[in-house]
């Protein structure tokens, strides 16, 4: 595995790293600990993003970014912990999203080269974006053959919330090459969290039987999106829900593009994932000056449940002082043959 490093012109302490094996090329930047590109040997880039790294300073869609200190939404941007009420920076939004207005996606990480990859580190100070505790974070990216591993290690000196994920947008047809019309998804999930009109998890859980969200057997995402009589498809304007892995099944999501034969298998030790299919209006200009339209990609954000601090039935995202958070998600990019 080979690693190259390139200074990003005009940005202090920001670099673009290229990790290469015979089977895959992955480009990363320490601005937001972000996955910029995942490229097959034939040159097909299968994640959305920007050519200009400076665009990641804003990155309103969170392309490829590390999300934290608490991924997804927190109701009304506040929560109570140890008898104190904390207010998260939510800007002009009703609810706090993805760690606040200046989440980890906008931070510059320190970088250390390791065997088969990089470790990107950041220290989030006490009350940064409103969260308690000084939190030390290491995000380790390893590329082994066709497998991209992301390891998260975090610890705070005060009780706090920790819920980390990566926000890659997968386009197995090729980034900017139209919609995900040939994408099939399969995952052992029989329960999904309900959202309200604000895309906030209500705490209610529904079974996927006869619903658009049933991917227990492989099916096309576009077919599921056509089930507009499904109240959650209508409420969320497509897919924007948390899927809870069945306890007796593997924690795995399989994605296959029937046309390109590109295949992605996502495995994790976390309890579920947030599935999001963007509905861009107007289109977003991405790599190669290509317009990213609605339904052009899919996000599989492995994590704890959204707004878990207010949904006690879900695994707790509260980590005690000096209690380590450790998690790994693996993305294996292959081809389907035969």
N, C-alpha and C positions, 0 to 999 in steps of 0.2 A: 504494500500500500504506500502510495506516494502523497506527500503533502507539500503544497506550495502556498506562499503567503504574498499578498499584494497590498500595498498601502492604498487606501481610498483617498484620492486627491480632494482636498478641501475640507476634510473631516479629521479632527484631531483624534489620534489613538484608535481609529477605526480601520479594520483590515478585512480583506476578502480572502478566505482560505479555500483551497481546492483539494479535496480528498479523492484519490483515484485508485481504483482497482481495475482488473481486467473486465469486471462485470458491471461496474457502476461508477459514476462520478457524482460527488456531492459537493456543492458550494455552500459555504457558511460565512456569515459575518458576525463579529462580536457586538455589533449594534443590535441589541435585543436578543442576542444568542439565537440568531435567525437562520433557518434553512432557506437559502436563496434558490437553489436548483437541485434537482435530482435527475440525472441524465443517463439514459440507457446507452449502450455502445453504438446504436444506430443514430445517436444524436437527439433523440426525443426527450425533451424536458417535460416531466410529468407533475410539476408543482407550479402554481401561480406565483407571480412575483414581479419584481422590477429589474430592469437592466441597470438603472442608476441607483447605486447603493444609498445615495443621499435621500432617496424617496422613503427609505425605511425610518427616517427621523420622525415622520408623521404616521405613515402606514395605517390609515384608519380601518382597513380591513384585516389587519393583523397577519398579513401574509407570512407564513412560515415562522412566526415569532414564538419565543418562550413567553408563556402567560403566567402571571403571578402578581402579587403574593396569593391571590385567591381567584381562580378562574371562574368564568361565567358571572351570573348576576347575583347581587346581594340586595334583597328587598329594601327599597328606600335609602340605600346607601348607609345603613347603620345596623349595628348588632350590639348585644350586651355580652360581656365576658367578665367574669370575676367581679360582678357587681358594678361594673362601669359600662357606660354606653360610648361606643366608638363610632365616629362619623367618617365614612370613606369619601374621598374626593370623587364626585360623580359628574362634575361639570354641569351641563344643562340637561342631563338625563334624569329620568325619574329614579332609576335604580343604578347602583354602582355596577360597572362592567369590567371584567378582566383586570382587576387589580387597581382600578382607579384611572384618573386622567393621565397619569404618568406612570403606567405600570412597567413591569420588567421589559416589555417590548420596546421601550424607549431608552433603556439604560445601556451604557457601554460596559461590557464585561472584560475583565482581565483574562488572558489566554495562556494556557500552558500546553505544549505539545506532549502527547503521551503515545504509548504504543497503539497503533491503529486508530489514532484520533486526536481529539482536543478536549481539554477541560476548560470551560468558561465559568468564571467566578464573579460574584457580585455580593456586596454587603448592603442590605436594605436597612436603613437606620430606623430607630424607634420613632413611631408615628409617621413614617413616610407614607403618604397617601392616606393616613389615618390609622394604619395597622400598628398594634403594640409590639414592642420588642425589636432589638437589633437582630436581624436575621442574616445568617451567612448561607449563601447558595452556591453550589457547584452543579453545573449542567455538563455532563460528559457525553460527547458524540464519538461513537466508534463506528468505523466502516470496515466490515469484514466480508470480503467477497461481494455478495449482493444484498447484504444485511446492514441496515443503519440502526444502530442501537442508541437510544437516548436514556441516560441514567440521571436521575435527580437525587441530590443530597442536600438537605437543608436543616438548619437548626436555629432556634431563637433563644434569647436569654430571658424572655418573658412568655407567658401563655399567649398564643396567637392563632390565627387561621393560616393554614397552608393547604393549597390545592393548586398543583402545577400541571401544565399541559403544554403541548406544542400545537400551533394553529396552522399547520400545513393544509393547503387546498390541493387535493389530488385530482389531476386531470389525466387519466391514463390514455386518453385519446391524443394527448399532447396539449400542453398549455397554449391556449388561444386558438385551438382547432375546433371551435364550435362547442356544442353541448355534449353532455355525457349520455347521449342517446343509446350507446351500446354498452353501458356500464351495468354489470350485475353485482349484487351484494348478497352475501350470506353471513349470518351471525346467529349464535344460539341465544337468542333473547326472546323471552315471552312476556316481559313487562317493560313498560315505558312510562316515564314521568309526564304528566299533563302540564301544559303551559297555559297561561292566560293570554289575553290580547296584547299584553306588554312583553310577551315572550319570557315571562318569569315563571319558574316552576311553582305550581300551586301546592305541591306536597302530595297530591292525589296521583295514584298509579293505575294505569289501565292495562289489560291484557291485549295482546296483539292479534288474537284470533279474529279473522275476517276484517282486519284493519289494514290500512296502507302501510303500517309499520311492521308487518310480519315478513321478516327476512330469514326465517328459520330454514327455509329452502331457498336456494338461489333464485333471484328474480331481478328484473330490470328496474332501476330506480325510476325511470320515466313512466313506466307502467303504474307504479305506486303513486306517483305524483298526480296521475290522472284521476285518482279516487277523491275527487273534490267534494264528494258527499261525506267524507271523513271529517268530522268537526275539527280535529287537530290539524289536518292539512289546510283547512280554511283559516283557522285561527292563526297558525304560524306562517301562513303564506308559503307552504311547502314543508320541508323538513327542518326543524330547529328544536329537537327534543333530546332528552337524555335517555339512553338505552341501558337497562340494568342486566348484566350478564346473569344467566341462570346459574345457581350455585353448584349444580352437579355437572356443569359443562365447561369446556375450555373457554378461556377469555380471549376470543379470537374474532376478527372480522376479515373476511375474504372479499376482495374486489377484483373483478376481471372485466377488461374491455374486450368484447367479442370480436371487434374488428382488428385492433392492433395486436391482440393476444397478450397485451401487457397485464401482469397480475401483481397485486399487492396483498400481502398477508400482514395484518397488524395483530400483535400479541402483547399482552400487558398483565401486570399484577394488580391493576386497579379494578374497582367494582363495576365500571361501566364506561360509556363514552357518549359524548354529545355528537349527534349527527346533524350537520348543517349543510344545506344546499343553497348557495347564494342566489338571490334574485335581483341582479343588478339593474337598476333603472336610475339614471342612464348608465351605459356601459362604463367599465373601468379600463383605462389604458395600461397595459402591462408590457411584458417582455416583447421585444421585436416590434413595438408599436402596434401590437394586436389588441383588439377590443375584447375584454372579458364580458360576455353577455350573461344573462340569467341562465341558471342550470348548467354552467360551464365547468363545474368542479364539485367536489364533495369533501367535507371536513369530517374526520374521525378523531375527535378530541378526547383521548382517554383521560379520565379524571375521577374524582369523587363527584357526587351529585351536585347540581347547582343549588345555591342558597341552602346548603345543608345545615348551616347554623340555625336556620329557622324551620327545618324539616327534620324533626328528631328521629323519624323512622329510618333515616339514611345514616350510613357510616359517618362518624364525627370527623370534622375537619379541624377541630381544636387540638393543637399540639401544645403540651405543657412545656414550661421552660426547660431547655436542655434535652428535650425529647426529640430524637432525630426523625426526620421524614426521609424515607428512601423509597424510590420507585423506579421501575424500568419499563419502557415500551420499546418494542422492536418492530421495525418496518422491513419486510423482505420483499424485494422487487425482482420478479422473475418473468418468464414468458410461459404461455400455455402452448404446448406442442401436441400435435396429433389431432 
